[in-house]
Structure formats: C-alpha cells, structure tokens
Amino acid sequence: MRIAETGPDDERFTAWCRVWAASQRADRPGDPPRPASDHVALARRLLAPGGSLRGTHRALLLGDAVVGALRLLLPVRDNPTVAHVDLAIHPGHRRRGIGGLLLAEAVRLAGAAGRTEVVTEVDEPGPQVAGRGFALRHGWRCDLAESRRDLLLPPDEARLCALEEQARAAGRGYEVVTWRDRTPDALLDDRALLERRMTTDAPHGDLPVQEEHWDAARVREYEDAHLARGRTVLSAGAVTGSRLVAFTDLQVPLEHPALAQQGGTLVLREHRGRRLGALVKAAVLREVAATLPAVRRITTYNAESNRAMVAVNEALGFRRAGRLSTWSRRI
Ligand SMILES: CC(C)(COP(=O)(O)OP(=O)(O)OC[C@H]1O[C@@H](n2cnc3c(N)ncnc32)[C@H](O)[C@@H]1OP(=O)(O)O)[C@@H](O)C(=O)NCCC(=O)NCCS
C-alpha cells in the first residue's frame, strides 16, 4: 500500500475519479456521481496562478490499483488556518484502515501548509452513513448540520403563482433581473458584496471559518470555474436604485441537466422582510422552465436555524431528502 500524488495531467487521475464515482454511487445510488471532467476542471483551477484556491490530490494505491482518493483544498485569500478535506474510499476496500491512512496524510499535508483546522463534509442520505462513524472515530466535531431538500419540477403552478403574487406585493420598488453564467458588469461589485455576506450571514454553526474576501475578479474566477466544470448557472437578482441587493443561483450540470443544485441565495440585511428571497427564487424557477426544461429536480441544503430560507423553500414545495453535516478538527 502506498500514497502517491496525482493531478489532472497524469493517468492515475482517471482511476482517482473512478474511485470517487464508485464511492458516491455506493452512498447515493439514486444520483449520478460527479463526472470526471468536473474533478479535472477543479484540479486545473488549483494549479492556475493567482486563483483564490490551492490544493492537491493523493491516491492510495494497493499494488497498481487506486482504491482511495484524497483532495485537500486550501483557501488563499482568506481563512489561512483552514484546510478542506475530501476523502473517498472504494466501497470494496472500506473498513481496512485505508480511510484512516489517507486522513493522516491529509492532516500532515494541511499542517505542512501551515493550516491548523481541517474541515470536511459528510453527505448523509440516511442514519447509518460511514462518514459519520468515521468522523466520530477520528475525533472530529460536527459544527454544522444542514437538511437537504429536493424540489421536483415542474413546481405546483398554483403554489408558485401565490408566492409570486405575495412577493411582488411586498417587493414594490424592486426590479427582478436574471442572467446566465456571467453577472452583468454593472452589477459585479454588488455581487461581490453579496458573496462576502454569504460567508457572514448564512449560518455556519461552529465552523472555524471567517469572512471571505470577494471582489469583482473573484466573482469572475468563480463563474469561469463553473463553466470549466461543465455547469451552467442561472441567476436572478433584485435591483433597487440600480444596486443589486439580492440574488439566487441555480447550477445545472450540462452532462446531467435533470439534476440541478441550488447555489447561494442572499438578501442584504437592510432589504430583508420584503419577500425578496421568494421573489428571486420564483424568478429563477420561471427561467429554468423557459430555458432549461430538462431540469427535473433541484437540491438545496439549509441549516434548520435558517428559518427564513427554509420557509421560502417549503413554500415552493421543497421536501426533505437527508442531510449534510460539516465537521472540523484542530490539528
Ligand atoms: C468514511 C470513509 C472515508 C471511511 O473509509 P474506510 O477506509 O472504511 O475507513 P477506516 O477503515 O480507516 O475506518 C476507521 C474507523 O472509522 C469508523 N467507521 C468507518 N466506516 C464506518 C461505518 N460504515 N460505520 C461506522 N463506523 C465506521 C470505524 O470506527 C472504523 O474503525 P473499525 O473498522 O475498526 O471499526 C469511507 O467510508 C468513504 O469513502 N465514505 C464516503 C465518503 C465520505 O463520507 N467521506 C467523508 C469522510 S470524513
């Protein structure tokens, strides 16, 4: 058994992606795993100079076969103490200590990069997932529990109309705008502020993360990263006095457009209480129906403490489908 570095330009990375896919299929058989092209694009982004994220990949080899996959992500512009760990072990090779070996490697690499906290996510479709037992066994702390909710499309028309009517009445003075993939130049600085607020205003539980530094260039980097990963992003925003004060993003993987993923949604603090969250989410649903009718399901994750966002999602017809927990450990 040995651990080797891997990356987007070597042959081993294909096997690394396969292990990831096998692991995802075992844990959520109903959902297609992330395509290899998505991992390759992320890996290339980590190597690009000047980006906001660095990182590295390791493969655990049994003879010549890759059976474990590790990705370490290191924020560059902010959060200098944090390393994000992604770990997947082939389902045929679990419970043999391989996860533990790769985790020790992750901790070593994070420490060598000057990080003092490691953070990881565990997808929990049901009560008995391996990741939870593993995280507990290794002394990680669960800092954030989010519920996953799915909305099957098309949404109930009467429900959507009622929500739109209420939102329009409450949101007089705000104009709804929509765009795809690239925020209009005139709204770019406002969009950067909204992204920054996502990292302070959305619940982060006890996670050891700080406010992120976003500017126009980082928004463009983020948008380019989605395109490179084969995702198109539909967005809706609320504008008043030519300032963008609320937004929502919906990410659609072009290889599997049936299954979309909710991105961020945020209303600036001083504009809350006017149903702008519902307004932009309803607008993006209309946009999906008009431009990407292949989308059949939208998945979103929310902390239950985020009552406002959960209420909007429930009103739209989103229903619970497991949870996502985020764990951390000091090293
Ligand atoms: C979580 C995962 C990485 C564990 O890999 P692994 O190689 O099986 O882990 P190890 O053999 O090193 O397990 C170490 C300990 O973790 C705990 N553990 C691992 N799998 C478990 C499970 N299914 N249920 C309960 N505890 C479990 C046990 O305490 C285990 O020790 P034991 O086998 O002596 O009882 C693997 O199941 C996986 O890839 N899951 C999907 C991806 C994921 O959840 N990643 C997040 C990881 S933080």
The ligand as an SDF file (V2000), in Angstrom:
LIG
                    3D

 48 50  0  0  0  0  0  0  0  0999 V2000
  -15.7370    7.4120    5.5060 C   0  0  0  0  0  0  0  0  0  0  0  0
  -14.7160    6.5900    4.7090 C   0  0  0  0  0  0  0  0  0  0  0  0
  -13.6690    7.5730    4.1340 C   0  0  0  0  0  0  0  0  0  0  0  0
  -14.0380    5.5950    5.6620 C   0  0  0  0  0  0  0  0  0  0  0  0
  -13.0500    4.8610    4.9410 O   0  0  0  0  0  0  0  0  0  0  0  0
  -12.5020    3.4440    5.5000 P   0  0  0  0  0  0  0  0  0  0  0  0
  -11.2830    3.1110    4.7450 O   0  0  0  0  0  0  0  0  0  0  0  0
  -13.6030    2.4520    5.5120 O   0  0  0  0  0  0  0  0  0  0  0  0
  -12.1370    3.8700    6.9920 O   0  0  0  0  0  0  0  0  0  0  0  0
  -11.2740    3.0490    8.0610 P   0  0  0  0  0  0  0  0  0  0  0  0
  -11.1990    1.6140    7.6980 O   0  0  0  0  0  0  0  0  0  0  0  0
   -9.9840    3.7930    8.2640 O   0  0  0  0  0  0  0  0  0  0  0  0
  -12.2210    3.2100    9.3510 O   0  0  0  0  0  0  0  0  0  0  0  0
  -11.7410    3.6940   10.5840 C   0  0  0  0  0  0  0  0  0  0  0  0
  -12.8620    3.6950   11.5920 C   0  0  0  0  0  0  0  0  0  0  0  0
  -13.9050    4.6080   11.1850 O   0  0  0  0  0  0  0  0  0  0  0  0
  -15.1830    4.1160   11.6470 C   0  0  0  0  0  0  0  0  0  0  0  0
  -16.0410    3.7390   10.5160 N   0  0  0  0  0  0  0  0  0  0  0  0
  -15.6780    3.5640    9.2220 C   0  0  0  0  0  0  0  0  0  0  0  0
  -16.7490    3.2000    8.4900 N   0  0  0  0  0  0  0  0  0  0  0  0
  -17.7940    3.1100    9.3340 C   0  0  0  0  0  0  0  0  0  0  0  0
  -19.1600    2.7700    9.1670 C   0  0  0  0  0  0  0  0  0  0  0  0
  -19.6590    2.3740    7.9800 N   0  0  0  0  0  0  0  0  0  0  0  0
  -19.9640    2.8070   10.2430 N   0  0  0  0  0  0  0  0  0  0  0  0
  -19.4870    3.1600   11.4530 C   0  0  0  0  0  0  0  0  0  0  0  0
  -18.1820    3.4770   11.6720 N   0  0  0  0  0  0  0  0  0  0  0  0
  -17.3530    3.4530   10.6320 C   0  0  0  0  0  0  0  0  0  0  0  0
  -14.8650    2.8580   12.4600 C   0  0  0  0  0  0  0  0  0  0  0  0
  -14.6060    3.2650   13.7900 O   0  0  0  0  0  0  0  0  0  0  0  0
  -13.5810    2.3800   11.7940 C   0  0  0  0  0  0  0  0  0  0  0  0
  -12.8270    1.5470   12.6100 O   0  0  0  0  0  0  0  0  0  0  0  0
  -13.1940   -0.0460   12.6610 P   0  0  0  0  0  0  0  0  0  0  0  0
  -13.3210   -0.5210   11.2480 O   0  0  0  0  0  0  0  0  0  0  0  0
  -12.0330   -0.6400   13.3770 O   0  0  0  0  0  0  0  0  0  0  0  0
  -14.4870   -0.1640   13.4010 O   0  0  0  0  0  0  0  0  0  0  0  0
  -15.3910    5.7750    3.5730 C   0  0  0  0  0  0  0  0  0  0  0  0
  -16.4630    5.0180    4.0980 O   0  0  0  0  0  0  0  0  0  0  0  0
  -15.9220    6.6150    2.4550 C   0  0  0  0  0  0  0  0  0  0  0  0
  -15.2270    6.8410    1.4730 O   0  0  0  0  0  0  0  0  0  0  0  0
  -17.1750    7.1190    2.5820 N   0  0  0  0  0  0  0  0  0  0  0  0
  -17.7880    8.0020    1.5930 C   0  0  0  0  0  0  0  0  0  0  0  0
  -17.1270    9.3760    1.5690 C   0  0  0  0  0  0  0  0  0  0  0  0
  -17.2010   10.1060    2.9160 C   0  0  0  0  0  0  0  0  0  0  0  0
  -18.1340   10.0150    3.6820 O   0  0  0  0  0  0  0  0  0  0  0  0
  -16.1710   10.9340    3.1470 N   0  0  0  0  0  0  0  0  0  0  0  0
  -16.0890   11.7810    4.3060 C   0  0  0  0  0  0  0  0  0  0  0  0
  -15.0430   11.2840    5.2250 C   0  0  0  0  0  0  0  0  0  0  0  0
  -14.7420   12.3280    6.5610 S   0  0  0  0  0  0  0  0  0  0  0  0
  1  2  1  0
  2  3  1  0
  2  4  1  0
  2 36  1  0
  4  5  1  0
  5  6  1  0
  6  7  2  0
  6  8  1  0
  6  9  1  0
  9 10  1  0
 10 11  2  0
 10 12  1  0
 10 13  1  0
 13 14  1  0
 14 15  1  0
 15 16  1  0
 15 30  1  0
 16 17  1  0
 17 18  1  0
 17 28  1  0
 18 19  1  0
 18 27  1  0
 19 20  2  0
 20 21  1  0
 21 22  1  0
 21 27  2  0
 22 23  1  0
 22 24  2  0
 24 25  1  0
 25 26  2  0
 26 27  1  0
 28 29  1  0
 28 30  1  0
 30 31  1  0
 31 32  1  0
 32 33  2  0
 32 34  1  0
 32 35  1  0
 36 37  1  0
 36 38  1  0
 38 39  2  0
 38 40  1  0
 40 41  1  0
 41 42  1  0
 42 43  1  0
 43 44  2  0
 43 45  1  0
 45 46  1  0
 46 47  1  0
 47 48  1  0
M  END
$$$$
